[in-house]
């Protein structure tokens, strides 16, 4: 009796615990979105009661309710912890439905915190459970969530595949709200790949459903999406209006994650409008909210936006801080698009800071990642062979069903024969047995026919159902295939627009060369067909300039051995027409698991840059020489003038006549030297600035030569040099008299300067075809062979070890300029110790009207 009372008491207590835990669980679930603190309190009370009563089912429900309450408070780590406690309990009590829901919840929160690998793992487990349960609604939800994750990871083909599967089921179930969410997600993918018009179609369908059903959460998402479309179309006022409406809705819903997204969008729009500080303020709002709720992807997005903004405003330190933080999150979480954005700005930032090695590293990663984003798994996704295989499988199943029907038909025939036999036997035995047998077999035959008819109808339904499913699957796959073709075409368009050419390949452990990708513009750059390089990687070495080949090959070998961080060289290649192209080649070399060496190259044509560098070097040399002449060569004669003038002034009465004449002579000589230098400088500057006037006419070279000799008499007499002109009277040329007169005087002046005392100088002219060749030969010390190339360059100084004479070198440069302006050329022949002969050519006649004589 006592034991019975105890048992009844225990049963009553257990019943009370069951009622209490159900009450608290029910109230927690009801309050999770409106009063999270109350929901958490009820969930914890339910946990205590369920633990005390060993009520595993209700304990799991209480854990899940606590996780839901933490979710609505945006406390994602706590939510995950409670879901992890609930899931194994559901598995223990074989509650497959609740376990699948909990796995889905876990996956959602792993996605929110950026742990995509774990999220996919949870969704895959949930998917298997829902397939066993034939839970179409659950399958649609899981397909949708997996599509969203693959979108975040930039697997756009897989994302579309899962989202369209979800959409098909939701439309079949007529679940409008859920259908609208998936429409939004599909629109997001089309927006990412640049198909804004297609994205807009899906966004508007989703918005209409949410609006009609007065579903605020969905309305806030759609308002934000439509705002993004108007922003992309440069309709700023409409975009801001939609963004603000989205913000108000999200504030009412306490949707912090959604708020951060829209704040980022507003910041981007303001920055685009030039309202930079307002844009930064909104980026900071979004960044702070994402930090608060621990949303890693949101933190990275806002940090990149802030980094880009500060970089544009020239604040490199703040830009680097935010971009580095964003890149760390993006690489850790495999957020490929965000990694690409961070690489792009960090490369520009490094270039601005002069860290070109870092910039090159970021640029290489940027190009390789950009290539992979659009090319990832685009091939072999939907093949005709796979569809044929699936059709054949379904056909086999239909044949199996038809075979089953044939067996049943044979059974019916067999029964019919048996009936006849029994009927005959019964007729022979007894007339009464005939009636009984007929009734029995008639009933049996009726049952068989009914069963056969039922099987036929079921078979027909199954065949029709399978045929519809097969058609739907084929249409679905065709739709995906077309989207993949569009994405692939977009990828090719982007790659073809890049001026650099890309080359990726592998060298297997057996030495086989495997080409992975070669840009089509390699033909334009090298002048050789693409197939020329498909013979092997060594083909590239055949076009490298001989002077650069050894250096390039040595650098590449070091990179292959791992002795250097990749390969980076500037070198020349030879085109088939003899042209030379300068290239900047950067390669990343990695060793794969099978021992193969993978290389990814970015090759840039830097010929224009090299030419600009050479022009800049010559311009700098010109400037330096010009300043040197002004600072030094003009200073020397003026020092002499001032020095001798001062001596004359201070000591005039103490000097005899010879000394005075000597000082005056020195002043005159220095003045002539300064005047000549100034004259050359003025003529040269006019030539450099395009103000030199060339007025060609028929001139007599013998007259110009004789006049120049007269001008040079003082120098000739001082050194006792003989100058003779052998140019015959009437030897004419088509040229500008003033500039050619300057050329002859400068050549004579040089010859006098570098010819020793009692030497001689001779002038000659000879007509050869359409040209007149003029020469000025001296018996001076000659010019060393290695100094000859420097004579006509302003950036080089010629050293004449056999002469004490010193000059600016500007005279010969002026000669070259003037001869060239008159359509001729200048050159020389020289031999050490024997003298030098300068030659220059001029047109003998007018190029338009012939001889004007």
Secondary structure, DSSP 8 states (H G I E B T S, - for coil): -HHHHHHHHHHHHHHHHHHHHHHHHHHHHHHTTT-HHHHHHHHHHHHHHHHHTT-HHHHHHHHHHHHHHHHHTT-HHHHHHHHHHHHHHHHHTT-HHHHHHHHHHHHHHHHHTT-HHHHHHHHHHHHHHHHHHT-HHHHHHHHHHHHHHHHHTT-HHHHHHHHHHHHHHHHHHT-HHHHHHHHHHHHHHHHHTT-HHHHHHHHHHHHHHHHHHT-HHHHHHHHHHHHHHHHHTT-HHHHHHHHHHHHHHHHHHT-HHHHHHHHHHHHHHHHHTT-HHHHHHHHHHHHHHHHHHT-HHHHHHHHHHHHHHHHHTT-HHHHHHHHHHHHHHHHHTT-HHHHHHHHHHHHHHHHHTT-HHHHHHHHHHHHHHHHHHHHTT-TTSS-HHHHHHHHHHHHHHHHHHHHHHHHHHHHHHHHHHHHHHHHHHHHHH-HHHHHHHHHHHHHHHHHHHHHHHHHHHHHHHHHHHHHHHHHHHHHHHHHHHHHHHHHHHHHHHHHHT-SSEEEEEEE-TT--EEEEEE-TTHHHHHSS-GGGGGG-GGGGGGGB-HHHHHHHHHHHHHHHHTSSSSEEEEEEEE-TTS-EEEEEEEEEEEE-TTS-EEEEEEEEE-HHHHHHHHHHHHHHHHHHHHHHIIIIIHHHHHHHHHHHHHHHHHHGGGS-HHHHHHHHHHHHHHHHHHHHHHHHHHHHHHHHTT------EEEEHHHHHHHHHHHTHHHHHHHT-EEEE---TT-EEEE-HHHHHHHHHHHHHHHHHHS-TT-EEEEEEEEETTEEEEEEEE-S----HHHHTTTT-TT-----TT------SHHHHHHHHHHHHTT--EEEEEETTTEEEEEEEEESSBTTTB---
